[in-house]
Amino acid sequence: MSWMFGIIRSESGVNISDNYDKLHSSTILKISTPKFYLALGGMRETCFYDVQDEYKDTGWAVVGLGIKVSDLSASFMNKEDWKMFFQQSNLPIDSLDGHFVALRWSKDTIELYTDQLGIRTAYYGKCIEGICFSTRLDWVAKKTGFNEINQTALGGRWLLFNQLSYDSCVKGIERLGPASYVSI
């Protein structure tokens, strides 16, 4: 499965380095600027991205699979499909099926989106540099230093087929549920 990990620097945060390789596994894409860090990895077939300028200030990335449905057919989205999708100003994420986390960035803004059913999810929380986000809860917990179990959220998942809550299982870290969107 593919994954993403990133940090966006807040005004009061310390400078972002590109030395997070010990936190995550080997990458397909790594971008590091003074205000933004992004790493993507996992399966190349489920990891799509496009960096739209030489300064790496604008771009998009998707981990997972999107499914576009048109008339009576459905197909997995490829890089060109995603590229056309991200050209829209307001992304109609609810028009897609599949399991994915999508990211769009432009200078000082990052937008994270999750699929309709919440099969893939993203986590985010405050760290020394600013805001850390990832598809992996354990990496966000390591970077933010939050490690206290949210027993209420964990209890809503215990031995149940369906989740009773979309809260994160770690206090201090937020989780994006199904068809969710956050702008940082």
Secondary structure in CASP SS format (residue, H / E / C, confidence):
PFRMAT SS
TARGET T0000
AUTHOR 0000-0000-0000
METHOD secondary structure of the structure
MODEL  1
M C 1.00
S C 1.00
W E 1.00
M E 1.00
F E 1.00
G E 1.00
I E 1.00
I E 1.00
R E 1.00
S C 1.00
E C 1.00
S C 1.00
G C 1.00
V C 1.00
N C 1.00
I C 1.00
S C 1.00
D C 1.00
N C 1.00
Y C 1.00
D C 1.00
K C 1.00
L C 1.00
H C 1.00
S C 1.00
S C 1.00
T C 1.00
I C 1.00
L E 1.00
K E 1.00
I E 1.00
S E 1.00
T C 1.00
P C 1.00
K C 1.00
F E 1.00
Y E 1.00
L E 1.00
A E 1.00
L E 1.00
G E 1.00
G C 1.00
M C 1.00
R H 1.00
E H 1.00
T H 1.00
C E 1.00
F E 1.00
Y E 1.00
D E 1.00
V E 1.00
Q C 1.00
D C 1.00
E C 1.00
Y C 1.00
K C 1.00
D C 1.00
T E 1.00
G E 1.00
W E 1.00
A E 1.00
V E 1.00
V E 1.00
G E 1.00
L E 1.00
G E 1.00
I E 1.00
K E 1.00
V E 1.00
S E 1.00
D C 1.00
L C 1.00
S E 1.00
A E 1.00
S E 1.00
F E 1.00
M C 1.00
N C 1.00
K H 1.00
E H 1.00
D H 1.00
W H 1.00
K H 1.00
M H 1.00
F H 1.00
F H 1.00
Q C 1.00
Q C 1.00
S C 1.00
N C 1.00
L C 1.00
P C 1.00
I H 1.00
D H 1.00
S H 1.00
L C 1.00
D E 1.00
G E 1.00
H E 1.00
F E 1.00
V E 1.00
A E 1.00
L E 1.00
R E 1.00
W E 1.00
S E 1.00
K C 1.00
D C 1.00
T E 1.00
I E 1.00
E E 1.00
L E 1.00
Y E 1.00
T E 1.00
D C 1.00
Q C 1.00
L C 1.00
G C 1.00
I C 1.00
R C 1.00
T C 1.00
A C 1.00
Y E 1.00
Y E 1.00
G E 1.00
K E 1.00
C C 1.00
I C 1.00
E C 1.00
G E 1.00
I E 1.00
C E 1.00
F E 1.00
S E 1.00
T C 1.00
R C 1.00
L H 1.00
D H 1.00
W H 1.00
V H 1.00
A H 1.00
K H 1.00
K H 1.00
T H 1.00
G C 1.00
F C 1.00
N C 1.00
E C 1.00
I E 1.00
N C 1.00
Q H 1.00
T H 1.00
A H 1.00
L H 1.00
G H 1.00
G C 1.00
R C 1.00
W C 1.00
L C 1.00
L C 1.00
F C 1.00
N C 1.00
Q C 1.00
L C 1.00
S C 1.00
Y C 1.00
D C 1.00
S C 1.00
C C 1.00
V E 1.00
K C 1.00
G C 1.00
I C 1.00
E E 1.00
R E 1.00
L C 1.00
G C 1.00
P C 1.00
A C 1.00
S C 1.00
Y E 1.00
V E 1.00
S E 1.00
I C 1.00
END
